[in-house]
Amino acid sequence: MNTLKWILVCSVFVISCNSKTMENNLIIKDSPYTVETTYTKLRTLLEGNPNLKILLELDHSKNAASVGLDLEPIKIIMFGNPKLGTPLMQASPTVSIDLPQKIIVYTEASKTKIAYNNPLYFKERHAIVGRDEVFQKITHALHIITDKVIVPE
């Protein structure tokens, strides 16, 4: 097994040990904070990273309230790094339907959760050959970002 494949395998193992990986290729982690605090920490981390750009923020519960409906807090932030996303789109233009990256913060069974798509899912879904180093960087970055958000200070 070459070094890069070994790193990818180890990254997936580390993610699996620190979170709940679902069959639908979502990586879900528990947060000890409220949705608002978790989201604020996430947004602050993303804003502070010069390699990332926040592109869109959605507050589904606020949107539901605007039409008189109740919804537990659900917030999504969309962000990207063109230096990492562009090579993937060059390899397979259809990956752009899954990019930029998204992280969701929500409540389930009275617990705050933070979730994102497993980047290796994009590799499989869009039949991207190679680009292992890019996928490893994205996988590692998402793991580090979300762990920093949920680790108590």
N, C-alpha and C positions, 0 to 999 in steps of 0.2 A: 504494500500500500504506500503510495507516495505521500510525502509530507503534507501537502495541501489537503488531500482527502482525509488524512489522519486528524488534522486540525478541525475539519468540518465535523467529523464524527465526534471528536471531543467536545466541540461547541454544542452540538445537539445533546450530548450526554449531560453537560453542565446545565443547560437550559432545562432539561427534563428533571434534574435533581432539585432545582430551585423553583419549579413551577408545575402547573398542571397543563400538560399538552393534550389537547383534545383531538379526536379523530378527524375533525373538520379543519385541521391545520391551524388552529388558533392556539397561541400560547397565553395562558391566563394565570395571573398571579393575584394573591390576596394582598390588599393594602390595609394597614392598621389605622388608616386615616379616613376621614369623610371623603365623599366624592369631590367636594370643593377643594379641600386641602390637597388631596392627591393630584387633582388637575392643576392646581396652582403650582405645586412643586414641579410637575411635569413641564408645564409651560415655561417656567423659569429656567429649567435645565436646557430646554430646546432653544430658548432665546439666547442663552449664554454660550451656545456652541456656534462658533463662527462658520463651521462647515454646513450647518443646517439652516433652512429657511422655513418658517411657518407660513403655510399657504392658505389655510382655511381652518376655521373653528366652527363647530356645530354644537348647539345645546338643544338636544331633542326634547327634553322636558319643557324647556321654555317655549319651543315651537308648539308642543302639544297644548300648553296652557293658553297660547294665543288663540286657539280655537275651542277653548272651554273643556279640554280633556286633561286628565291627570296621568302623569307618567313619572315613575321613579327617576331620579337624576341619571341622565346619560349624556356624557359629553365626549366629543370626538375632536381630535386635533390631527390635521394633515400637514405633513412636513416632508422636505426632501433635501437631497444633496445631488445636484446634477452630475457631479463627478462620478458618482456611483450609479445613479439611475440611467444615465445616457448610454453607457456601454451595454446595459441590459436591453434597452430599447433598440439599440443597434443590432443586437443578436436576435431579438424577436419583438417587433413592433407591438404585438398584442399584450406584452407585459405592461404597457402603459395604462391598461385598464385597472391594474392593481397598484400602480404607482401614481403619485407619491405615497410614501408610507403613511399609515394611519394607526393611531393608538386610541383606544376607547377606555373611558373610565365610567363605571356604572355600579349600580347596586343590585345584588342578587341574594336572596334569602337573608336580608339585613346585613350583608357584608359588602364592603367596597372591593371591587375587582378592577384590574387593569389588564387589558388584552391587546394583542396585535397578531397579525398574520405571521406564520412561520415563513421566513424568506425562502427557505428551501422548497416550499410549496410552489412558489413562482417559477423556480427552475424546472420543476416537473410539469406544472400546468402549461407552461409556454414552451416546453421542449427546448430549453436553452442548453446548448452544449458548451462546455467550458465555463469561463467566467467564475470559476470556483473561488478565486481570491475576492472578487466583489461580493459574492454571497456570504463568504466568511466574514468580511468586514461589516456587512449589514447585520448579520445575525449577532455578531459580537456587540455592535453598537446598541442595538435594540435591547439586548440582555442587560448591558451595563446601565443604560438610561433608565429602564424600568426598575432595576434593582435599586438604583440611587433614589428613586422616587419613594419606594416602599420601605426602605430600611429606616427604622426609627433613629432619630438623631440623638 
